[in-house]
Amino acid sequence: MKAKIKVTLKNGVLDPQGKAIEGALGHLGFGGVGEVRQGKYFEIELAETDTAKAKEQVKAMCDKLIANTVIENYDIELA
Amino acid sequence: MKSAVVVFPGINRERDMMLALESITGVKPVSVWHTETELPKVDLVVVPGGFSYGDYLRCGAIAARSPIMQDIRAKAAKGLKVLGVCNGFQIITEAGLLPGALVRNKDLRFVCREVKLTVENNQTFFTNRMKKGAVVSCPVAHGEGNYICDTETLKRLEGENRVVFRYTHGTNPNGALNDIAGIMNEAGTVIGMMPHPENMIEPLHGKTDCRPLFESLLAA
């Protein structure tokens, strides 16, 4: 089983990288671009075959290491 | 005053820190490698600056989960004094020893220059030889020193006098909330700061403004 994890900055946490990307998109002539937020994406291969157990395991991984829950949210997808 | 300096792969200020501790406290600190599981018996453990694990994942995140940090966390809970400088501040914050987080500098630039620090709390193990409100010069060198935390935490830090150092008005190099440069835990036993006091103690550094910080350790 494979876990696909998206980590994003919480609302209200300043994202200077997103801001810089937003500016660069404007320089390239892309109109109508609103706020840009940058995040991270992880793929983790798991030996676990039970979806519920895998979800629990990946959630623990996110809380302990993959995300800093002070500033980040995460979203787990199992496939 | 016995101290230990923790070394992770990618740390690069451990020698400066060890020299500062030795020259001012008179006792050579013990260097502790990150894979060790138990600290020697010391009064203070310092987590120095650098780029542990190349800042992979998040600055300080990997080092914060290393074997030695488990023991540091356990002993800090029992009152062991911990000082984290620069990457060390990021590491101990990632390890949960201090609240909040250090994120990318507001203007995205790595800053390497001298700033002014105001001593906000002079009742700590690292500032007791300073006057409250004293302003000292100190170098900074970081890309992710922008301190943030939620409103409730900020209120507590300010209300409980736990902001130890603030960038003096106009010298905030990273956008940190309330110009916060250094904070401490509730018990006052864990201090984290972004600037590098170990690099402003010898005439060759240009100034010796930060010597009294290390001299404070002798009274602590």
Contacts between the chains, C-beta under 8 A, distances in Angstrom:
chain1	res1	chain2	res2	distance
A	13	B	103	7.1
A	13	B	148	6.6
A	14	B	103	7.3
A	14	B	106	6.8
A	14	B	146	7.6
A	14	B	148	7.4
A	14	B	175	7.3
A	16	B	104	5.2
A	16	B	105	7.2
A	16	B	106	5.8
A	16	B	107	7.0
A	16	B	108	4.9
A	17	B	104	6.4
A	17	B	108	6.9
A	20	B	108	5.8
A	64	B	65	7.4
A	65	B	57	7.5
A	65	B	61	6.8
A	65	B	65	6.0
A	66	B	57	7.7
A	68	B	58	5.8
A	68	B	61	7.0
A	68	B	94	6.8
A	68	B	101	5.8
A	70	B	99	7.7
A	70	B	100	6.4
A	70	B	101	4.6
A	70	B	149	7.3
A	70	B	150	7.9
A	71	B	101	4.7
A	71	B	103	6.4
A	71	B	148	6.8
